[in-house]
Amino acid sequence: MFYGKDWKGISIQDFILRVDAYIQWYNERRIKMSLGGLSPLEFRSKNMKDKTIA
């Protein structure tokens, strides 16, 4: 997403917004096979539900 992109002409504010969106995607929505095909957010949510039931 960020590698190999020409950032000339992109404002600092726009760059910050794009990096923030990427970090949010990475931390919350990306699918990880090591988490059973869930996103980190889905995995944490499921894990918390399992702990409250037990």
matplotlib code that plots the C-alpha trace (Angstrom):
import matplotlib.pyplot as plt

x = [0.0, 2.8, 5.8, 6.6, 4.1, 5.1, 4.2, 5.1, 2.2, 0.5, 0.0, 1.3, -2.3, -3.4, -0.4, -1.3, -4.9, -3.8, -1.3, -4.0, -6.5, -3.8, -3.0, -6.7, -7.1, -4.0, -5.1, -8.8, -9.8, -7.0, -7.6, -5.0, -4.9, -3.0, -6.2, -8.4, -9.2, -10.6, -9.5, -7.7, -10.8, -13.1, -10.6, -10.4, -14.2, -14.7, -12.0, -13.7, -17.1, -15.6, -13.9, -17.1, -19.1, -16.5]
y = [0.0, 2.4, 0.9, 2.0, 4.9, 8.4, 10.6, 13.9, 16.2, 14.6, 16.9, 15.9, 15.8, 13.5, 11.3, 11.1, 10.2, 7.4, 6.0, 6.1, 4.3, 1.6, 1.1, 0.8, -1.8, -3.7, -3.8, -4.5, -5.9, -7.8, -11.6, -13.7, -17.5, -17.9, -16.5, -19.0, -16.9, -14.0, -10.4, -9.4, -7.5, -10.5, -12.8, -10.6, -10.3, -14.0, -14.7, -12.3, -14.0, -17.4, -16.3, -14.8, -17.9, -20.2]
z = [0.0, 0.9, -0.7, -4.2, -4.1, -5.2, -2.3, -4.1, -4.1, -1.1, 1.9, 5.3, 6.6, 3.8, 4.4, 8.1, 7.3, 5.0, 7.5, 10.2, 8.0, 7.2, 10.9, 11.7, 8.9, 10.1, 13.7, 13.2, 9.9, 8.2, 8.0, 9.8, 9.2, 12.5, 14.2, 12.5, 9.5, 11.7, 11.9, 15.1, 16.3, 15.6, 17.4, 20.5, 20.5, 20.2, 22.8, 25.3, 24.8, 25.4, 28.6, 30.0, 29.2, 30.9]

ax = plt.figure().add_subplot(projection="3d")
ax.plot(x, y, z, "-o")
ax.set_aspect("equal")
plt.show()
